[in-house]
Amino acid sequence: LVNITLYEEVRTYARELEQRVAERTADLVATNQELEAYSYSVSHDLRAPLRAMQGFAQALEEDCGVKLGSAGLDYIQRIIASAQRMDTLIQDLLAYSQLTRTDIQLKPASLELAVKEALAQLRNEIKQTAANITLASPLAMVMGQAPILTQIVINLLGNAIKFVASGTQPEVKVWTEERGERVRLWVEDNGIGIDPEHQARIFRVFERLHGVE
């Protein structure tokens, strides 16, 4: 009788567990569908009027710039710059949503290729800021997922280039350090840094500790 009772309890527990797994799976499927709808809305519905606003501002500058005077031109440049910043934020949101939906499969990945791909994507920013980036080749191989590694390096290098004191040429050094079975990727820069009391907030989602100015 004891064995039969235990057997029935185990079967009941297994059924309950299967039901919970099924419900959780359904919830995850619904969440992923919501994320896909969100990404579509962000990429199409939000960026379309933003591009229109930027395009009309540029047309106004080209066609009526002489009549507007220096103050009017300054306002237009501010509108265009704000639209560009907004577009960048939207692209960052899209990149984040795609990363959270990615099934991570660890494979041998080249940090050297990840950094070079990041540098290629940041080519315009590097040119505009005259940033000097030193890459200590060869960088180590790691276990990871190449697209995610590239996105991480883009974020690190982008911040290193962006957040420097006014009038300072960005200087960035990239190298790897092998520590037993682990590899540390170093991205060292001459930026403005983060005050110690704020460092615990660095890795919060969408946290920005420095304003545009």
C-alpha positions in Angstrom: 0.0 0.0 0.0 2.8 2.4 0.8 4.5 1.7 -2.6 1.2 2.3 -4.4 0.6 5.5 -2.6 4.1 6.8 -3.4 3.7 5.8 -7.0 0.4 7.7 -7.3 1.9 10.7 -5.6 4.9 10.7 -8.1 2.5 10.4 -11.0 0.4 13.3 -9.8 3.5 15.4 -9.2 4.7 14.5 -12.7 1.4 15.5 -14.3 1.4 18.8 -12.4 5.0 19.5 -13.4 4.2 18.8 -17.1 1.2 21.1 -16.9 3.3 23.9 -15.4 6.0 23.4 -18.1 3.3 23.6 -20.8 1.8 26.8 -19.3 5.3 28.3 -18.9 6.1 27.4 -22.6 2.9 29.0 -23.7 3.7 32.2 -21.7 7.2 32.3 -23.3 5.7 31.9 -26.8 3.3 34.7 -26.2 6.1 36.9 -24.8 8.2 36.3 -27.9 5.3 37.2 -30.1 4.8 40.4 -28.2 8.5 41.2 -28.6 8.4 40.6 -32.3 5.4 43.0 -32.6 7.2 45.5 -30.5 10.3 45.3 -32.7 8.2 45.8 -35.8 6.4 48.8 -34.3 9.7 50.4 -33.2 11.5 49.8 -36.5 8.6 50.9 -38.8 6.0 53.0 -36.9 8.5 55.1 -34.9 11.3 55.5 -37.3 9.2 56.6 -40.2 7.9 59.9 -38.7 11.4 60.5 -37.3 13.0 60.2 -40.7 10.3 62.5 -42.2 11.0 65.1 -39.5 14.7 64.9 -40.2 14.2 65.1 -44.0 11.9 68.1 -43.8 14.4 69.9 -41.5 17.2 69.3 -43.9 15.0 70.5 -46.9 14.1 73.6 -44.9 17.8 74.3 -44.3 18.7 73.8 -48.0 15.7 75.8 -49.4 15.2 78.6 -46.9 18.5 78.7 -45.0 19.4 82.2 -46.2 16.0 83.6 -45.1 16.2 82.0 -41.6 19.4 83.6 -40.6 22.0 82.2 -38.1 19.5 81.6 -35.3 17.1 79.8 -37.5 19.9 77.6 -38.9 21.0 76.8 -35.4 17.5 75.7 -34.5 17.4 73.4 -37.6 20.7 71.9 -36.7 19.4 71.1 -33.2 16.3 69.5 -34.7 18.4 67.3 -37.0 20.9 66.4 -34.3 18.0 65.4 -31.9 16.4 63.3 -34.6 19.7 61.5 -35.2 20.1 60.8 -31.5 16.5 59.5 -31.3 17.2 57.2 -34.2 20.3 55.9 -32.5 18.3 55.2 -29.3 15.7 53.3 -31.3 18.3 51.2 -33.1 19.9 50.4 -29.7 16.5 49.3 -28.4 16.1 47.1 -31.4 19.5 45.6 -31.0 18.8 44.9 -27.3 15.4 43.2 -28.1 17.1 41.0 -30.7 19.8 39.9 -28.3 17.3 39.0 -25.6 15.5 36.7 -28.1 18.7 35.0 -29.4 19.2 31.4 -28.5 22.8 31.5 -27.3 25.0 28.6 -28.6 28.6 28.8 -27.4 31.2 28.1 -30.1 34.8 29.1 -30.6 34.8 32.8 -31.5 37.5 35.2 -32.5 37.7 38.4 -30.4 40.0 39.7 -33.1 37.3 39.4 -35.7 34.7 40.8 -33.3 36.8 43.9 -32.6 37.6 44.5 -36.3 33.9 44.1 -37.2 33.1 46.6 -34.5 35.7 49.1 -35.8 34.2 48.7 -39.3 30.7 49.6 -38.0 32.1 52.5 -36.0 34.1 53.8 -39.0 32.1 57.1 -39.2 32.3 57.9 -35.5 36.0 57.1 -35.5 36.6 59.5 -38.5 34.5 62.3 -37.0 36.2 62.2 -33.6 39.7 61.4 -35.0 39.9 58.7 -32.5 43.2 56.8 -32.2 42.5 53.1 -31.5 45.4 50.7 -30.8 44.7 47.0 -31.2 47.2 44.7 -29.6 47.0 41.7 -32.0 46.5 38.9 -31.9 43.5 38.8 -29.6 42.6 35.5 -27.9 40.0 33.0 -29.0 37.1 32.5 -26.7 33.9 30.4 -26.3 30.9 32.6 -27.1 28.5 33.8 -29.8 30.1 36.0 -32.4 27.2 38.4 -33.1 26.7 39.1 -29.3 30.4 39.6 -28.8 30.5 42.1 -31.7 27.6 44.0 -30.2 29.3 44.2 -26.8 32.5 45.5 -28.3 30.6 48.0 -30.4 29.0 49.3 -27.2 32.3 49.5 -25.3 34.2 51.2 -28.2 31.3 53.5 -28.9 31.2 54.7 -25.3 35.0 55.1 -25.2 34.9 57.3 -28.3 31.8 59.3 -27.3 32.4 60.2 -23.6 35.6 62.2 -23.6 36.3 65.7 -22.4 35.6 68.6 -24.8 38.6 69.1 -27.1 40.2 65.8 -26.3 41.1 63.3 -29.0 39.8 59.8 -28.0 42.6 57.3 -27.3 41.6 53.7 -27.0 43.7 50.6 -26.4 42.3 47.1 -26.9 44.0 43.9 -25.8 43.3 40.5 -24.2 44.8 38.9 -21.1 44.6 35.1 -20.5 43.8 34.1 -17.0 43.8 30.3 -16.8 40.8 29.1 -18.7 39.3 32.6 -18.9 40.1 35.5 -21.1 39.8 39.2 -20.1 39.2 41.7 -22.9 40.5 45.1 -22.0 39.2 48.3 -23.5 41.1 51.2 -22.0 40.4 54.8 -22.9 41.1 58.4 -21.9 37.4 59.3 -21.4 35.7 61.1 -18.5 35.1 57.9 -16.6 32.4 57.1 -14.0 32.5 58.4 -10.4 32.9 55.5 -7.9 29.5 56.1 -6.3 27.8 55.5 -9.7 29.8 52.4 -10.8 27.2 50.0 -9.4 24.7 51.4 -11.9 26.8 50.9 -15.0 25.2 47.6 -16.1 21.6 48.5 -15.5 19.5 48.3 -18.7 19.3 51.6 -20.5 21.2 53.4 -17.8 23.0 56.6 -18.9 25.2 58.3 -16.4 26.3 61.2 -18.7 24.1 63.6 -20.6 24.5 64.6 -24.2 26.5 67.7 -23.2 
